[in-house]
Amino acid sequence: MIFTFLRDNARWVAGGFLLTFFSSFGQTYFISLSAGDIRAEYGLSHGGFGTIYMLATLASAATLPQIGKIVDRISVASTVLLAAPVLAIACILMAWSRSLALLVLAIYLLRLFGQGMFTHIAMTAMGRWFAAQRGRAISLTAIGVNLGEAVFPISFVGVAALVGWRGSWLLAAGVLLVVALPVIYGLLKVERTPQSVVLDPGRPAVRDWTRAEVVRDPLFWASLSGVLAPPFIGTTIFFHQVYLSELRGWEPSVFAASFAIMSSMTILFALIAGQLVDRFSAIRLLPSFLVPLSLSCFVLASTDAPWGAYAFMALMGISYGFSSTLFGALWPELYGSKHLGGIRSLIVAFMVFATAMGPGLTGALIDAGISYPGQIAAMGAYSVAVIVIMTLVSRRALARQQTGRA
């Protein structure tokens, strides 16, 4: 059945996949590959660079809700024509920056148009264009960033050894303009009409909420307490991966190699989650996705052995896989698809905000002498608490669907 789905929908799924794949240039794990060189050239401490990163990312989070609404007003392909060149400019600024002001601007644009808009465009398109097989479409789209996690760290290190870290960013800009932009535009310039019949005929129809209505819904804010956990925790740990390796006495290759494990697990469980979402709904699966995340934090906090990094990444990959699919399907199930671009841009802004707070807050705590493993254990405890909240959210959302109340 998956092969039939791909045969019939290859162009749209491929376009979404490439958007999330090339969003890697604005993801924390990719930017952090240059963190050591940036700190050395600008004379920044862990907390200093974390603060700069936090401020630039917060600014991108504040901007995204306004820019993100454009997906509701113009075609997806036209949005790509606007976003891709700006992301390429951000890469060029990263390569050319010689002042803190330009560095902050480069990180701001990378976060806004990489992690922000590229991911937002992809997930909004899949959520709007697919109904009966939304979970499958979103899962295949979401794994683009996971392939990027497997490919780009090793590629960046190899390229940087030849042309320097600044040259690697110039090459990234060239790839965006010469490869990503024309290919993605060509795939997505034809819009897809979603199927009107869902796989489960017993699932109730969902009315289309406006963004103003969504922000007044208590379930929205309760859901965010869980939705924000994976980006906050993952970004924080990835951003300070060099420091953690130094604490544990690990070779740099330990964490670098473990990314491939995480990517493999994420891809596998994103596809599994896609099947489960189409069968049971994202709302019903909501309480489960944080269980592996909590376990991953406790493992990483409690062991000095290199296997701890691999176990952490494997468990993190399970949660990432479930959450990447779940979050793409959850919002159309809760709030409909008519205003999905505006709603998703707000959600992505909060997620970007969470990824901004993590490195900055943790960097400041590190500088203050607070145990980093202790901070990771606290993240695990938070995940356990939120599992309870997600269980209550799931039950309340299902009850609301059954009663038909807004």
Protein Blocks (a to p, Z undefined) as FASTA:
>chain_A
ZZmmmmmmmmmmmmmmmmmmmmmmmgmklmmmmmmmmmmmnopafklmmmmmmmmmmmmm
mmmmmmmmmmmmmcfklmmmmmmmmmmmmmmmmmmpcbfklmmmmmmmmmmmmmmmmmmm
mmmmmmmmpmklmmmmmmmmmmmmmmmmmmmmmmmmmmmmmnojklmmmmmmmmmmmmmm
mmmmmmmmpccdddfbdfblmbccdddddfklmmmpmklmmmmmmmmmmmmmmmmmmmmm
mmmmmmnopafklmmmmmmmmmmmmmmmmmmmmmmmmmnopklmmmmmmmmmmmmmmmmm
mpcbfklmmmmmmmmmmmmmmmmmmmmmmmmmmnojmlmmmmmmmmmmmmmmmmmmmmmm
mmmmmmnopafklmmmmmmmmmmmmmmmmmmmmmmmmmmmmnopZZ
